[in-house]
Amino acid sequence: MLSALNAKRWYKLKPLQIQLDLIYDDVRFKVVPAGRRSGKTERAKRFIIKTALRNPDETYFVAAPTRDQVKKIYWADIKRLAPESQLLKKPSETELTIFFKNGTTIILIGLDKPERIEGTFWSGGIIDEIADIKPEAWESNIRPALDTFNPSRPDYLAWCWLIGVPDGLNHYYDMYQYAITANDPDWKGYHWKSSEILPKKTIDAAKRQMSKKQYKQEYEASFETATGRIYEDYSSRNHTNETIQEHEQLLWMHDFNYTPMSSAIGVIREINGVKTIFILDEIILESAVTRQSTIEFLDRYKDHKNKKVIIYGDPAGRAGEKHGHESDYTQMEDELFANGWTFQRKVNKKAPAIKDRQNSVRAMILNGKDEIRLYINPTRARYCDKGLATVQVKKGSTFLEDETEYQHVTTAIGYFVDYEFGINNIRFTIGEHHFG
């Protein structure tokens, strides 16, 4: 069957190893951010045709954000790539479906209405321009359709390629981060730049014609290009898979916000004689109060051998203490005391200037000597990672933060970094308490 392929249309492609891995790896979900004109869509077209020819009685899909898009990107080429001798009948122009003699079909779908993918026992498929698909479509429509139980094939799981060019730090960024950090055997990420495929003169022309940001996004498939990002140097270089060791001194950082109640947990380690921050956990609770966050902390670390924690956070959390009222900190400390923990509170007398807090964090992310002193475990501290990667400047301001659900935990990190590593701090510290 493969010998019947149209040799003219099946021209030779540059054998880039990452593309060959994409084709041959036995992984269910493949996330493929790659540069423009670098071969990702061409590889997808050829893969779906060859897969259809090799496997009888299957049903595959090719999808894009709209029907017009998927038709424009795929339909003409799919028809040219499919050998006419292997077609059962003419492709359906109204249904955008190709029928093979072996009983297999390929159906093109527009996902402007994601429910279109439901109701079929799919064998697998391609989703192109995934960054432009509705963010909720994967969890609400696409993944359930791929997971639909087929009684005639109870052990089969449908596969999917998720390909496209990044478009800021949206749901596609989340998918790719999961694919490369979660150690989930069903997921894998594949990334390459246009410069690995295209001639130098083409790349030089693109650089001349595009802004640096646009070029990085379109031709380097970079997710690090959100407009107005406060922590613009934060990247995958700041990622770690390290976890907290049971003997380590815990550092607990807070921003007292009702929804979500956000805190980060980390440690300081010396790397080549330099104090380096590792944020390796977080507690994010919707509609919670400080006591509930503390109960979660105590349960999570009930087996931690070093029962000492240093607490950092917003000076506003001390509100009411002068008048004998219970503050956020005293609520927390009462619970820690009751459970045999030793604690030390390190809180500035007043909140640092927003710019100073931000600049302190920036310097730890990447300083002028290209040194990194802040690492995040993106699997265990997902909000910390997403916050540092996405928090932007409020429109019309040069430094005010655009408030999102992720911004609160980055503020908590900022209070800690400013206290321990900031300049000219006025500090308010309640001494160490030893109990039991």
Stockholm file with secondary structure:
# STOCKHOLM 1.0

chainA/1-436         MLSALNAKRWYKLKPLQIQLDLIYDDVRFKVVPAGRRSGKTERAKRFIIKTALRNPDETYFVAAPTRDQVKKIYWADIKRLAPESQLLKKPSETELTIFFKNGTTIILIGLDKPERIEGTFWSGGIIDEIADIKPEAWESNIRPALDTFNPSRPDYLAWCWLIGVPDGLNHYYDMYQYAITANDPDWKGYHWKSSEILPKKTIDAAKRQMSKKQYKQEYEASFETATGRIYEDYSSRNHTNETIQEHEQLLWMHDFNYTPMSSAIGVIREINGVKTIFILDEIILESAVTRQSTIEFLDRYKDHKNKKVIIYGDPAGRAGEKHGHESDYTQMEDELFANGWTFQRKVNKKAPAIKDRQNSVRAMILNGKDEIRLYINPTRARYCDKGLATVQVKKGSTFLEDETEYQHVTTAIGYFVDYEFGINNIRFTIGEHHFG
#=GR chainA/1-436 SS CGGGSCTTTSCCCCCCHHHHHHHHCCCSEEEEEBCTTSSHHHHHHHHHHHHHHHSTTCEEEEEESSHHHHIIIIIHHHHHHSCGGGBSSCCBTTTTEEEBTTSCEEEEEETTSGGGGTTSCCCEEEECSGGGSCTTHIIIIIHHHHHCCCTTSTTCCCEEEEEECCCSSSHHHHHHHHHHHSCCTTEEECCBCGGGTSCHHHHHHHHHHSCHHHHHHHHSCCSCCCTTBTTTTCSGGGBCCCCCCTTSCEEEEEECCSTTEEEEEEEEEEETTEEEEEEEEEEEETTCCHHHHHHHHHHHTTTCSCCEEEEECCGGGGTTGGGTCCCHHHHHHHHHHHTTCEEEEEEESSCCCHHHHHHHHHHHHSCTTSCCCEEECTTTSHHHHHHHHHCBBCTTCSSCBCCCTTHHHHHHHHHHHHHHHCSSCCEEEEEEECCC
#=GC SS_cons         CGGGSCTTTSCCCCCCHHHHHHHHCCCSEEEEEBCTTSSHHHHHHHHHHHHHHHSTTCEEEEEESSHHHHIIIIIHHHHHHSCGGGBSSCCBTTTTEEEBTTSCEEEEEETTSGGGGTTSCCCEEEECSGGGSCTTHIIIIIHHHHHCCCTTSTTCCCEEEEEECCCSSSHHHHHHHHHHHSCCTTEEECCBCGGGTSCHHHHHHHHHHSCHHHHHHHHSCCSCCCTTBTTTTCSGGGBCCCCCCTTSCEEEEEECCSTTEEEEEEEEEEETTEEEEEEEEEEEETTCCHHHHHHHHHHHTTTCSCCEEEEECCGGGGTTGGGTCCCHHHHHHHHHHHTTCEEEEEEESSCCCHHHHHHHHHHHHSCTTSCCCEEECTTTSHHHHHHHHHCBBCTTCSSCBCCCTTHHHHHHHHHHHHHHHCSSCCEEEEEEECCC
//
